[in-house]
Amino acid sequence: MPTTEEPHRRIDRSGRGRRGVAVAAALLLVCGAFVAYGFRDTEDEDEAAAERAAPPTAGATYDVTYEVLGEGAADVSYRGAGGEEAHVTRVGLPWRKTVSVPLGASPIVNVTLGEKGGTASCTLAVRGKHVQRATATGAFGRTTCGGELPAPEAAAAPR
């Protein structure tokens, strides 16, 4: 009887080859998920940054808070809503006012003490951020707190 010799093939029954491919595929999927998440998260951050950096539109305003601390009374003048100057006389201290000042107008508050003098300090905050503080003392003492808002042209210019 003729015998035919077949080449002897070795079969890997341990499954190492298949497991290696499965592990590599799983790692590839995980890496792909991290990359996709990173791109999505970056887009969200870019959109949020663009909203924060977006130039204000025409007619935009900034919230400005004026505050005068002290005792007694004082005359106060300040840049009010719409950019108009407003006055209050012999206002009791402490005094506080928040108004919307249009872009390009300079927020300012002036304090004048009466003949009895004393001490009073003014503070100015734009959108909640402290800008300036000053103090008046003595009879008819005066002080001014002021700041700058962006000009309408500068705010509308592309970045």
Phi, psi and chi 1 to 4 in degrees:
 res  aa     phi    psi   chi1   chi2   chi3   chi4
   1 MET       -  125.1 -148.9  159.4  100.0      -
   2 PRO   -73.5  139.1   13.2  -14.6      -      -
   3 THR  -110.6  137.7   59.3      -      -      -
   4 THR  -109.5  127.8  -30.8      -      -      -
   5 GLU   -93.8  122.0  -84.0 -169.9   41.1      -
   6 GLU   -91.6  144.0  -71.8 -175.0   33.2      -
   7 PRO   -62.8  140.1    6.4   -9.3      -      -
   8 HIS   -82.0  115.8 -162.7    0.9      -      -
   9 ARG  -100.6  139.7  -74.0 -166.5 -106.1  175.0
  10 ARG   -99.2  124.3 -172.3  171.5 -171.9 -172.9
  11 ILE  -105.0  126.1  -61.2  174.5      -      -
  12 ASP   -85.0  102.1 -176.3    7.5      -      -
  13 ARG   -90.4   -0.7  -64.0 -171.0 -168.2  -87.0
  14 SER   -78.0  -18.6   66.6      -      -      -
  15 GLY    80.1   13.6      -      -      -      -
  16 ARG   -60.3  -41.3  -75.1 -174.5 -147.5  156.7
  17 GLY   -63.0  -44.7      -      -      -      -
  18 ARG   -68.4  -41.5  -72.2 -174.8 -173.2  158.0
  19 ARG   -63.2  -40.2  -89.4 -169.4 -103.2  150.5
  20 GLY   -61.9  -41.9      -      -      -      -
  21 VAL   -66.4  -41.1  170.0      -      -      -
  22 ALA   -64.6  -42.2      -      -      -      -
  23 VAL   -65.1  -43.7  167.9      -      -      -
  24 ALA   -62.2  -41.7      -      -      -      -
  25 ALA   -64.7  -41.3      -      -      -      -
  26 ALA   -64.1  -43.9      -      -      -      -
  27 LEU   -62.3  -39.6  -72.7  173.4      -      -
  28 LEU   -63.7  -41.4 -172.2   60.5      -      -
  29 LEU   -64.3  -42.7  -75.7  172.7      -      -
  30 VAL   -62.8  -45.7  168.6      -      -      -
  31 CYS   -61.3  -42.4  -71.2      -      -      -
  32 GLY   -61.9  -38.1      -      -      -      -
  33 ALA   -66.0  -41.9      -      -      -      -
  34 PHE   -63.1  -42.0  -80.6  123.7      -      -
  35 VAL   -64.3  -45.2  168.4      -      -      -
  36 ALA   -62.9  -42.2      -      -      -      -
  37 TYR   -63.3  -42.0  178.0   77.2      -      -
  38 GLY   -60.7  -42.6      -      -      -      -
  39 PHE   -65.2  -42.5  -77.7  133.6      -      -
  40 ARG   -64.5  -44.1 -174.9 -175.0   62.4   78.6
  41 ASP   -65.2  -39.1 -165.2   39.0      -      -
  42 THR   -64.2  -39.8  -59.0      -      -      -
  43 GLU   -62.8  -41.4  -71.5  172.7    2.6      -
  44 ASP   -62.4  -43.2  -68.1  -15.7      -      -
  45 GLU   -64.7  -40.5  -72.0  176.1   11.0      -
  46 ASP   -62.9  -40.9  -69.5  -15.7      -      -
  47 GLU   -65.0  -42.4  -71.2  173.3   12.0      -
  48 ALA   -64.8  -41.1      -      -      -      -
  49 ALA   -65.1  -38.9      -      -      -      -
  50 ALA   -65.1  -37.4      -      -      -      -
  51 GLU   -65.5  -41.0  -73.3  176.3   12.6      -
  52 ARG   -67.0  -35.8  -72.5 -170.1  -57.5  -92.3
  53 ALA   -90.5   -3.9      -      -      -      -
  54 ALA   -61.0  132.5      -      -      -      -
  55 PRO   -67.8  141.1   21.1  -27.4      -      -
  56 PRO   -62.0  149.9  -18.7   29.1      -      -
  57 THR   -87.7  168.1   58.5      -      -      -
  58 ALA   -57.6  140.1      -      -      -      -
  59 GLY    84.2    4.0      -      -      -      -
  60 ALA   -71.3  153.0      -      -      -      -
  61 THR  -131.2  163.2   60.6      -      -      -
  62 TYR  -119.5  138.5  -80.3   78.9      -      -
  63 ASP   -77.8  124.7  -74.1  -21.2      -      -
  64 VAL  -120.8  131.2  175.5      -      -      -
  65 THR  -112.5  122.7  -59.2      -      -      -
  66 TYR  -103.0  140.2  -55.4  112.5      -      -
  67 GLU  -142.8  135.1 -171.3  169.6   20.2      -
  68 VAL  -122.7  120.2 -179.9      -      -      -
  69 LEU  -107.7  147.6  -58.0  172.9      -      -
  70 GLY   152.6 -164.7      -      -      -      -
  71 GLU  -126.0  156.8  -67.3 -178.7    9.2      -
  72 GLY    86.7 -139.7      -      -      -      -
  73 ALA  -135.5  158.2      -      -      -      -
  74 ALA  -152.3  160.0      -      -      -      -
  75 ASP   -92.4  133.8  -66.2  -17.3      -      -
  76 VAL  -128.9  132.5  178.4      -      -      -
  77 SER  -125.5  145.9   62.3      -      -      -
  78 TYR  -155.2  159.8   60.1   94.0      -      -
  79 ARG   -79.1  116.7  173.2  105.9   43.1 -139.6
  80 GLY   -96.9 -168.2      -      -      -      -
  81 ALA   -58.6  140.6      -      -      -      -
  82 GLY    77.6    2.6      -      -      -      -
  83 GLY    85.4    1.1      -      -      -      -
  84 GLU   -79.9  147.2  -58.7  -62.6  -40.3      -
  85 GLU   -81.3  138.3 -169.4  161.5  -37.2      -
  86 ALA  -124.1  151.4      -      -      -      -
  87 HIS  -131.2  140.9  -58.6  -80.7      -      -
  88 VAL  -132.4  134.0  -72.2      -      -      -
  89 THR  -110.2  144.5   55.8      -      -      -
  90 ARG    46.4   47.2  -66.6 -172.2  170.9  177.1
  91 VAL   -78.9  138.9   64.5      -      -      -
  92 GLY   -70.2  138.6      -      -      -      -
  93 LEU  -100.3  147.1  -59.5 -179.2      -      -
  94 PRO   -74.7  154.5   26.2  -30.7      -      -
  95 TRP  -132.3  141.4  174.2   86.5      -      -
  96 ARG  -145.1  140.0 -179.1 -176.7 -179.3  122.7
  97 LYS  -148.9  132.2 -179.5   86.5  170.5  176.3
  98 THR  -114.4  128.0  -59.5      -      -      -
  99 VAL  -134.7  161.5  -63.0      -      -      -
 100 SER   -97.5  114.5  -65.8      -      -      -
 101 VAL  -102.6  131.2  175.7      -      -      -
 102 PRO   -68.5  150.6   20.4  -26.4      -      -
 103 LEU   -54.8  141.5  -76.9  173.6      -      -
 104 GLY    91.9  -21.8      -      -      -      -
 105 ALA   -88.1  140.7      -      -      -      -
 106 SER   -89.6  121.3  -62.9      -      -      -
 107 PRO   -69.9  136.5   22.9  -28.4      -      -
 108 ILE  -153.8  144.1 -170.3  167.5      -      -
 109 VAL  -135.6  131.2   59.3      -      -      -
 110 ASN  -113.7  136.5  -63.0  -58.0      -      -
 111 VAL  -123.6  131.6  178.8      -      -      -
 112 THR  -127.5  123.0  -55.3      -      -      -
 113 LEU   -80.5  160.2  -62.6  171.2      -      -
 114 GLY   -84.0 -171.2      -      -      -      -
 115 GLU   -67.1  -22.4   63.7 -175.8   51.9      -
 116 LYS   -75.9  -12.4  -68.5 -177.0  179.9  178.8
 117 GLY    70.9 -142.6      -      -      -      -
 118 GLY   112.6 -155.7      -      -      -      -
 119 THR  -138.7  135.2  -59.1      -      -      -
 120 ALA  -144.1  142.9      -      -      -      -
 121 SER  -124.7  143.2   61.8      -      -      -
 122 CYS  -109.3  150.1   62.4      -      -      -
 123 THR  -133.1  153.8   61.8      -      -      -
 124 LEU  -134.7  128.6  172.3   68.7      -      -
 125 ALA  -129.8  133.5      -      -      -      -
 126 VAL  -110.1  120.6  177.1      -      -      -
 127 ARG    49.9   42.4  -73.9 -169.4  172.6  170.5
 128 GLY    81.6   -4.2      -      -      -      -
 129 LYS  -100.2  123.6 -175.3  178.5  177.9 -173.0
 130 HIS   -60.1  132.2  175.4   75.4      -      -
 131 VAL  -112.0  -48.1  175.0      -      -      -
 132 GLN  -154.9  155.4 -172.0  177.9   28.6      -
 133 ARG  -142.6  139.4  179.3 -177.3 -166.0  112.7
 134 ALA  -147.6  160.6      -      -      -      -
 135 THR  -130.0  140.5  -57.0      -      -      -
 136 ALA  -113.0  141.7      -      -      -      -
 137 THR  -139.1  157.2   59.0      -      -      -
 138 GLY    83.2  175.3      -      -      -      -
 139 ALA   -62.9  128.6      -      -      -      -
 140 PHE    57.7   26.9  -57.8  104.3      -      -
 141 GLY   -60.9  145.1      -      -      -      -
 142 ARG  -130.8  150.3  -52.6 -174.8   95.4 -179.4
 143 THR  -153.4  159.7 -168.8      -      -      -
 144 THR  -138.6  137.9  -59.5      -      -      -
 145 CYS  -120.0  131.1  -71.2      -      -      -
 146 GLY  -144.6  167.0      -      -      -      -
 147 GLY  -157.0 -179.3      -      -      -      -
 148 GLU  -123.6  141.7  -66.4  -65.1  -37.1      -
 149 LEU  -109.5  158.3  -61.6  179.9      -      -
 150 PRO   -60.3  143.8  -17.0   25.6      -      -
 151 ALA   -70.5  149.2      -      -      -      -
 152 PRO   -57.0  -37.8  -22.3   29.8      -      -
 153 GLU   -66.5  -43.6  -44.6   77.3   60.7      -
 154 ALA   -66.6  -37.3      -      -      -      -
 155 ALA   -70.8  -29.4      -      -      -      -
 156 ALA   -88.6  -13.2      -      -      -      -
 157 ALA   -67.1  138.2      -      -      -      -
 158 PRO   -68.3  148.9   18.4  -23.3      -      -
 159 ARG   -98.3      -  -66.1 -178.4 -175.3 -153.7
